[in-house]
Amino acid sequence: MTSEERHLRHHWEPTLDAVQLVSNRREFADRNSRDVQNQTPNESRPPMGDNVGSSTGTTSLHLPASMKLTGEDNWPLFKEAIENLLDVNGLGKFISVRTKPPKQVDDEDESDSAEYTKWKEWKANDSKAKLILLYNIDKSLVGLILGKKTAKEMMDSLNQRYEGSGWVTKYHALVEFYTIKYDDFDSLAEFIVAYKNAIEKMEALKIHPQQPLHYTMLFIAALSDKFGMWAERQRSLARTATRPASLDDLIANISDEARHSKDDPSGALSPPPSVDVEPRPNIESPTANNERPNSEHIEPPLDFEPPLDFDREPPLDEQPRGEQPLDEQPPGLERHVQEKRAKRAYCVSCQENKEDWKPYGYEKRLQRSQISWALGTGATSAAQAPTNKRKDTRGYRVRGSRTQWYCPTSLSYYTIKESSPIAACVMLLLPEKDVSQLLHCLTSTQCQELLNALTSALGAFSGEKTTSCQPVIHQPIRSHIVTKAGNASLFMPVSDTSTTAIKVVTISGNGGDLNGIINIFSPEGRLMGLLGAVEATAFRTALATMSLFTRCTSLRRTRVVIFGSGNQAEWHARLALLLVPEEVKTITFINRGRQRLEKLSRRLLPQLQQRYPNVYINILPKEGTEDFDGRLRSELSASDVIFCCTPSTEPLFPHFYLQSTDNGAFKPRFISMIGSYKPHMQEIDSITLLSGGGRIYVDSKEACLEESGELIKANVRAEQLVEIGELFVPQQKLEEVTVPRGCNVVFKCVGMGIMDLVIGRKLLDIASESGFGNQIDGF
């Protein structure tokens, strides 16, 4: 037993059984000994009272600190450790996909039956498994598993968050395999273990190539930078050998040579002298005499990158029967190919660089095309691919509207087709449930990216009004229809030239829930995605408020009052805490009805209080509250921020409620109104509306002057309005909003289609990367 293992046994005896299951490799103990040595025995022992009995003896509910889930970085370590900890406690089956819970029995008459006893026992053990998961997750991540009914649902939620599902899981497995390099590991042994684990993961997902040559050639390539001479020798042997060496043969060979490399510096594992290394051929330009090298005698370098420009004719090793060489094709064919490429070759995720893929990166395109090959063509190797996919050592060839890439690492051809993800023919379906889950899992970084995308779009929208250039953003007037049954549907089309969208929202005539969907199209009219509009609309409206709120840094933002009890109110609270978490200390929700407010409280407060324990959150319903007006005035006079999120037809409070009850003074505040959207609606009175020192911030001047009841009743003119997009015009972008002395910052928003387009497009990108939604190929 090594000293590290003795140290681990001394400090972690209660959880040693679980740790030993994880630490079959010596590297595991080495990784965790440093963390254990930094702790005192009292600190490192789990709290008393958490031990539970199991069939294996006394175990613990806690993992070592280094194994607890803190984010994506240590997810693989946590997953392995928590599975084994549950196994030690006899609870491993409660997160297994093969285990089905027994039939639930709630009938008191059957309380003595065997089925009822089995159900109660299963429920108790499942609760214990849930408790173990809860104990071993950082408190900032608890929101990912709160509300899940079973331990399996908790684990599935974490799996989906950090690994994705379906196509995304396979994508990450292929990326891990095709990008593995020796330089990412501390030793040769660690690299070999990781390489074999990557192969096992692909085999488990049934996406592994059947040809062993894929494994051996990539293994050699991954070690060629560190062990150049050994790699060159193995490639030479592979070209001449009658039976290619297997992966196990290569591992045994390099392991043997590694053991002797210290005693023999001239061994094969020594890096080759720089003078002996052949310079990498310049594949970006033809040879000096315009002669194509003989592909039968030249092997492409393992770090080969195909050229990305089509300014020259691609060399072709051989032409299929019935097809002329490219230089003998009819005039205009090359231009047609270039136009075809420029028309369809662009990054679906960022919608930029349509004319050139270079900024998007060869490696990422190659990985995606590998996945298109593995999941789309049905071929598991180059040998099984269609015969017209002949290898080309120069990297690519053009056949009409297709571009084929040759990967010298895996010795396979990959075709980027019109139906591949890169060609924007994969449609992502994101139902309302997935939209809600995705938004609730957003990190502060992702939220800031969404905010930046929204402010850029608002800046472009307002900036177009000051230039004579042809507009990029097209936003026709929204239209609506009302059926005989009283169902009202609203249509909001918009385009920013690179993407087109239309949101359709329907309000039931019988008072049912709001329903809607956002459709996102490519420039060519292909449907890129569909996502539920209800949660996304609430989120993007609150995010529009945050675009101004986060820049009012000179204002105090400690006490927040929110009028409303719906999705809009919820997202104003969530985003305020997510974007300025250090400033907000108190949030008060105010609503006329008690039932909806209490429902919001039961759903939202536990999550926010778990994530932000230092923030005090309370509710104030008008219904059933004694001295409501007095308490309302007290809350408003002390407030720093007021978010109005109700379709009220009369002011929610009189202006003098903002006056201090101590000295009668008015302090500057941030006040927003997003709930009223018709001329007869009004959330604040005219005095409060005009308390901004002659400035009222709006999302759109034209829309607010036509639809905002507050502005109409106060006879506000266009020159009194400032579009928030003017703050984000690239040449005049402001990081901080100046507030006149003794004045409020007043913001009115009625919503625009460009907000739906930008946020909907970004949510589709995040969902695709995170594994949310359902992908439909070739739609």
Buried (B, 14 or more C-beta within 10 A) or exposed (E): EEEBBEBBEEBBEBBBBBBBBBBEEEBBBBBBBEEBEEBEEEEBBBEEEBBBEBEEEEBBBBBBBBBBBBEEEBBEBBBBBBBBBBBBBBBBBBBEEEEEBBEEBEEEEEEEEEEBBBBEEBBEBBEBBBBBBBBBBEEEBBBBBBEBEBBBBBBBBBBBBBBBBEBBBBBBBBBBBBEBEBEEBEEBBBBBBBBBBBBEBBEEBEBBBEBBBBBBBBBBBBBBBBBBBBBBBBBEEBEEEEEBBEBEEBBEBBEEBBEEBEEEEEBBBBEBEEEEEEEEEEBEEBEEEEEEEEBEEEEBBBEBEBBBEBEEEBBBBEBEEEEEEBEEBEEEBBEEBBEBBEEBBBBBBEBEEBEBBEEBEBEBBBBBBBBBBBBBBEBBBBEEBEEEBBBBBBBBBBBEBEBBBBBBBBBBBBBBBBBBBBBBBBBBBBBBEBBBBBBBBBEEEBBBBBBEBBBBBBBBBBBBEEEEEEEEBEBEEBEEEEEEEEBEBBBBBBBBEBBBBBBBBBBEEEEEEBBBBBBBBBBEEBBBBBBBBBBBBBBBBBBBBBBBBBBBEEBBBEBBBBBBBBBBBBBBBBBBBBBBEEBBBBBBBBBBEBEBBBEBBEEBBBBBEEBBEEBEBEBBBBEEBEEBEEBBBBBBBBBBBBBBBBEBEEBBBBBBBBBEEEEEEBBBBBBBBBBBBEBEBBBBBBEBBBBBBEBBBBBBBEBBBEBBBBBBBBEBEEEBBBBBBBBBBEEEEEEEBEBEEEBBBBBBBBBBBBBBBBBBBBBBBBBBBBBBBBBBBEB
